[in-house]
């Protein structure tokens, strides 16, 4: 998994034109313990060092303040909401890359090539076999009247939803 993620990061960074760079500046919403192994593997495989700014939030505001002087080369977000915030605020630029087109399905790339997804998140549905007759459910099923008041989930306003 770490090698695959490192290769995807290498693809992303090389696609943005940093293959000759000695160092790449990454702004990340991801927690350090989640991406440090990937960044380490990336550096071992490419020789390119990474300088990372970890932020729980506020990357868009930071990029706005920094403007054209921002040292950020790559931004790693945690969800589509953050990607759209950056794109809608005109804080990213399009990337023209045959490598990305070959390795990232079109459904995981922005139509204007301003962002692309490197990973997916699975949202499973669990149901009690004792209380639910047909446990072969999809998300649309959860809106049926028989499940009213019986679904446990994050708020619909949560960005991960």
Residue frames as qw, qx, qy, qz and C-alpha x, y, z in Angstrom:
[[0.000, 0.885, 0.465, 0.000, 0.00, 0.00, 0.00],
 [0.304, -0.799, 0.098, 0.510, 2.76, 2.42, 0.94],
 [0.402, -0.159, 0.594, 0.678, 4.60, 1.72, -2.35],
 [0.220, 0.600, 0.676, 0.366, 1.44, 2.23, -4.41],
 [0.112, -0.940, -0.280, 0.161, 0.69, 5.51, -2.65],
 [0.396, -0.614, 0.303, 0.612, 4.30, 6.62, -3.11],
 [0.377, 0.130, 0.668, 0.628, 4.11, 5.85, -6.82],
 [0.094, 0.802, 0.558, 0.191, 0.88, 7.80, -7.11],
 [0.256, -0.890, -0.038, 0.375, 2.50, 10.73, -5.30],
 [0.438, -0.328, 0.501, 0.670, 5.51, 10.47, -7.62],
 [0.292, 0.479, 0.677, 0.476, 3.14, 10.51, -10.60],
 [0.061, -0.921, -0.381, 0.044, 1.37, 13.55, -9.20],
 [0.344, -0.781, 0.164, 0.494, 4.59, 15.42, -8.51],
 [0.430, -0.116, 0.601, 0.664, 6.23, 14.52, -11.81],
 [0.237, 0.652, 0.647, 0.318, 3.04, 15.56, -13.61],
 [0.104, -0.962, -0.208, 0.142, 3.30, 18.99, -12.04],
 [0.512, 0.785, -0.170, 0.303, 6.79, 19.44, -13.48],
 [0.388, -0.816, 0.389, -0.177, 8.94, 18.81, -10.41],
 [0.990, 0.047, -0.054, 0.122, 10.87, 15.77, -11.62],
 [0.609, 0.455, -0.268, 0.592, 14.13, 17.75, -11.62],
 [0.339, -0.802, 0.129, -0.475, 13.44, 19.40, -8.27],
 [0.353, 0.264, -0.769, 0.463, 15.58, 18.66, -5.25],
 [0.030, 0.215, 0.722, -0.657, 12.71, 19.45, -2.93],
 [0.231, -0.460, -0.613, -0.599, 8.91, 19.63, -3.16],
 [0.167, -0.055, 0.475, -0.862, 6.70, 21.69, -0.86],
 [0.324, -0.363, -0.830, -0.274, 3.54, 19.85, 0.12],
 [0.368, -0.203, 0.324, -0.848, 0.60, 21.43, 1.95],
 [0.389, -0.122, -0.903, -0.136, -1.40, 18.65, 3.53],
 [0.612, -0.400, 0.060, -0.680, -4.67, 18.29, 5.39],
 [0.873, -0.075, -0.482, -0.023, -3.70, 14.68, 6.10],
 [0.654, -0.728, 0.201, -0.046, -2.40, 13.74, 9.53],
 [0.093, 0.749, -0.653, -0.064, 1.40, 13.32, 9.63],
 [0.492, -0.260, 0.826, -0.084, 1.31, 9.69, 10.77],
 [0.764, 0.438, 0.435, -0.188, -0.80, 8.82, 7.72],
 [0.652, 0.756, -0.037, 0.031, 1.42, 10.29, 5.03],
 [0.247, -0.800, 0.538, 0.097, 4.92, 10.31, 6.54],
 [0.692, -0.131, 0.685, 0.186, 5.54, 6.69, 5.42],
 [0.646, 0.655, 0.370, 0.129, 4.39, 7.59, 1.89],
 [0.160, 0.969, -0.187, 0.007, 6.58, 10.70, 1.77],
 [0.483, -0.603, 0.618, 0.146, 9.56, 8.72, 3.07],
 [0.734, 0.175, 0.624, 0.202, 9.07, 6.06, 0.39],
 [0.472, 0.864, 0.168, 0.060, 8.70, 8.80, -2.23],
 [0.075, -0.911, 0.400, 0.069, 12.01, 10.38, -1.19],
 [0.621, -0.341, 0.686, 0.163, 13.76, 6.99, -1.15],
 [0.698, 0.396, 0.569, 0.179, 12.50, 6.18, -4.66],
 [0.427, 0.845, 0.211, 0.243, 13.05, 9.58, -6.28],
 [0.581, -0.007, -0.155, 0.799, 15.72, 11.35, -4.23],
 [0.076, -0.581, -0.166, -0.793, 13.36, 14.33, -3.99],
 [0.169, -0.159, -0.687, 0.688, 12.95, 15.65, -0.46],
 [0.217, -0.684, -0.556, -0.419, 9.56, 16.79, 0.79],
 [0.049, 0.019, -0.434, 0.899, 8.86, 19.75, 3.01],
 [0.262, -0.516, -0.768, -0.275, 5.39, 19.43, 4.44],
 [0.222, -0.173, 0.299, -0.912, 3.06, 21.92, 6.07],
 [0.217, -0.359, -0.908, -0.003, 0.43, 19.96, 7.97],
 [0.244, -0.084, 0.165, -0.952, -2.83, 21.77, 8.67],
 [0.218, 0.345, 0.873, -0.267, -6.10, 20.53, 10.09],
 [0.311, 0.808, 0.496, 0.073, -7.79, 23.39, 8.25],
 [0.109, -0.900, 0.029, 0.421, -6.99, 26.81, 6.85],
 [0.588, -0.063, 0.518, 0.617, -4.94, 25.81, 3.80],
 [0.309, 0.711, 0.483, 0.407, -7.18, 27.82, 1.47],
 [0.191, -0.976, -0.093, 0.049, -6.82, 30.92, 3.65],
 [0.578, -0.553, 0.354, 0.485, -3.06, 30.44, 3.81],
 [0.545, 0.236, 0.557, 0.580, -2.81, 30.11, 0.02],
 [0.132, 0.892, 0.361, 0.238, -4.89, 33.27, -0.42],
 [0.360, -0.899, 0.098, 0.228, -2.54, 35.19, 1.89],
 [0.604, -0.351, 0.489, 0.522, 0.57, 33.87, 0.19],
 [0.513, 0.762, -0.015, -0.395, -0.76, 34.52, -3.31],
 [0.752, 0.603, -0.262, 0.042, 1.80, 34.11, -6.09],
 [0.064, 0.685, -0.654, 0.315, 4.55, 33.88, -3.45],
 [0.879, -0.284, 0.248, -0.291, 3.23, 30.59, -2.07],
 [0.044, -0.536, 0.834, 0.126, 5.92, 27.92, -1.84],
 [0.732, 0.084, 0.612, -0.288, 3.27, 25.17, -2.18],
 [0.144, 0.320, -0.769, -0.534, 3.90, 22.79, -5.07],
 [0.423, -0.197, -0.843, -0.268, 1.38, 20.06, -4.21],
 [0.455, -0.259, 0.362, -0.771, -1.71, 20.07, -2.00],
 [0.319, -0.120, -0.939, -0.044, -3.02, 16.86, -0.45],
 [0.482, -0.282, 0.125, -0.820, -6.57, 17.15, 0.84],
 [0.228, -0.043, 0.917, -0.324, -8.78, 14.76, 2.76],
 [0.390, 0.497, 0.753, -0.182, -12.03, 15.03, 0.82],
 [0.325, 0.513, 0.550, 0.574, -13.79, 16.39, -2.24],
 [0.143, -0.933, -0.328, 0.041, -15.14, 19.36, -0.29],
 [0.424, -0.706, 0.209, 0.527, -11.62, 20.68, 0.29],
 [0.474, 0.076, 0.587, 0.652, -10.70, 20.07, -3.34],
 [0.151, 0.737, 0.550, 0.363, -13.71, 22.03, -4.53],
 [0.286, -0.905, -0.146, 0.280, -13.00, 24.84, -2.07],
 [0.460, -0.465, 0.379, 0.655, -9.50, 25.24, -3.49],
 [0.338, 0.276, 0.660, 0.612, -10.66, 25.02, -7.11],
 [0.007, 0.836, 0.524, 0.161, -13.65, 27.36, -6.58],
 [0.311, -0.882, -0.014, 0.354, -11.35, 29.89, -4.92],
 [0.613, 0.762, -0.147, 0.148, -9.02, 29.79, -7.94],
 [0.422, -0.775, 0.470, -0.018, -6.14, 28.58, -5.75],
 [0.720, -0.127, 0.638, 0.244, -5.03, 25.72, -8.00],
 [0.317, 0.595, -0.426, -0.603, -3.92, 25.45, -11.58],
 [0.930, 0.272, -0.008, -0.247, -4.58, 22.89, -14.28],
 [0.425, -0.486, 0.732, 0.218, -2.14, 20.04, -14.73],
 [0.766, 0.489, -0.246, -0.336, -1.61, 18.64, -18.23],
 [0.277, -0.503, 0.818, -0.035, -0.23, 15.15, -17.75],
 [0.694, 0.190, -0.602, -0.347, -0.29, 12.01, -19.86],
 [0.262, 0.125, -0.886, 0.361, 0.81, 10.09, -16.73],
 [0.332, 0.107, 0.561, -0.751, -2.22, 11.23, -14.76],
 [0.681, 0.251, -0.184, -0.663, -4.56, 10.53, -17.68],
 [0.607, 0.231, -0.751, -0.122, -3.08, 7.02, -18.00],
 [0.326, 0.033, -0.843, 0.427, -3.17, 6.22, -14.26],
 [0.176, 0.256, 0.569, -0.761, -6.18, 8.07, -12.85],
 [0.186, 0.499, 0.809, 0.249, -9.60, 7.24, -14.32],
 [0.010, 0.409, 0.256, 0.876, -11.49, 10.22, -15.75],
 [0.504, -0.672, -0.466, -0.277, -14.19, 9.84, -13.09],
 [0.658, -0.595, -0.211, 0.410, -11.54, 10.75, -10.48],
 [0.414, -0.038, 0.140, 0.899, -10.21, 13.82, -12.32],
 [0.161, 0.676, 0.265, -0.669, -11.61, 17.32, -12.59],
 [0.623, 0.662, 0.398, 0.122, -12.96, 18.24, -16.03],
 [0.221, 0.957, -0.156, 0.103, -10.59, 21.24, -16.07],
 [0.822, 0.184, -0.363, 0.398, -7.68, 19.10, -14.77],
 [0.108, -0.754, 0.299, -0.575, -7.33, 21.26, -11.65],
 [0.475, -0.442, 0.668, -0.364, -7.39, 18.27, -9.32],
 [0.716, 0.127, -0.643, -0.241, -7.32, 14.50, -9.31],
 [0.785, -0.481, 0.220, -0.322, -8.03, 11.84, -6.74],
 [0.269, 0.513, -0.811, 0.080, -5.27, 9.50, -5.60],
 [0.030, -0.026, -0.951, 0.307, -7.28, 7.44, -3.13],
 [0.495, -0.391, -0.473, -0.615, -10.87, 6.45, -2.43],
 [0.230, -0.170, 0.694, -0.661, -12.80, 6.15, 0.78],
 [0.346, -0.254, -0.861, -0.273, -15.31, 3.33, 1.27],
 [0.424, -0.182, 0.336, -0.821, -18.59, 3.97, 3.05],
 [0.251, -0.097, -0.960, -0.076, -20.02, 0.66, 4.20],
 [0.615, -0.340, -0.032, -0.711, -23.52, 0.01, 5.39],
 [0.158, 0.070, -0.944, 0.282, -23.90, -2.36, 8.34],
 [0.634, -0.282, -0.152, -0.704, -27.25, -3.79, 9.33],
 [0.420, -0.242, 0.778, -0.401, -28.34, -6.06, 12.16],
 [0.319, 0.007, -0.872, -0.372, -29.32, -9.45, 10.78],
 [0.068, -0.330, -0.856, 0.393, -31.62, -9.79, 13.80],
 [0.165, 0.602, 0.397, -0.672, -33.60, -6.62, 13.01],
 [0.365, 0.581, -0.297, -0.665, -33.29, -6.18, 9.23],
 [0.873, 0.217, 0.414, -0.141, -34.77, -8.81, 6.94],
 [0.763, 0.553, 0.105, 0.318, -32.91, -7.86, 3.74],
 [0.489, -0.726, 0.137, 0.464, -29.38, -6.73, 4.62],
 [0.549, 0.186, 0.447, 0.681, -28.40, -6.22, 0.97],
 [0.029, 0.901, 0.332, -0.277, -28.80, -2.45, 1.15],
 [0.488, 0.338, 0.130, 0.794, -27.59, 0.53, -0.81],
 [0.135, -0.122, -0.283, 0.942, -27.63, 4.19, 0.19],
 [0.361, -0.209, -0.347, -0.840, -30.98, 4.89, -1.48],
 [0.569, -0.357, -0.737, -0.079, -32.58, 2.18, 0.68],
 [0.336, -0.210, -0.557, 0.729, -31.73, 4.16, 3.82],
 [0.195, -0.012, -0.006, -0.981, -34.30, 6.79, 2.79],
 [0.432, -0.315, -0.755, -0.379, -37.16, 4.28, 2.84],
 [0.505, -0.591, 0.003, -0.629, -39.86, 4.85, 5.47],
 [0.907, -0.323, -0.271, -0.007, -39.05, 1.63, 7.35],
 [0.705, 0.039, -0.285, 0.648, -35.61, 3.03, 8.25],
 [0.084, -0.768, -0.012, -0.635, -36.83, 6.40, 9.52],
 [0.501, -0.729, 0.279, -0.374, -35.17, 7.05, 12.87],
 [0.952, -0.226, 0.204, 0.044, -33.11, 3.86, 12.62],
 [0.751, 0.491, -0.085, 0.433, -30.02, 5.02, 10.72],
 [0.531, -0.756, 0.066, 0.377, -26.92, 6.09, 12.60],
 [0.661, 0.455, 0.153, 0.577, -24.66, 8.40, 10.59],
 [0.314, -0.220, -0.099, 0.918, -22.75, 11.65, 10.76],
 [0.257, 0.690, 0.274, -0.619, -24.66, 14.83, 10.17],
 [0.646, 0.593, 0.426, 0.222, -25.65, 15.34, 6.55],
 [0.150, 0.984, -0.089, 0.046, -23.76, 18.64, 6.72],
 [0.647, -0.554, 0.422, 0.311, -20.47, 16.91, 7.61],
 [0.302, 0.715, -0.457, -0.435, -17.95, 17.38, 4.74],
 [0.171, -0.257, 0.939, 0.151, -17.19, 13.65, 4.61],
 [0.480, 0.430, 0.741, -0.190, -20.80, 13.01, 3.63]]
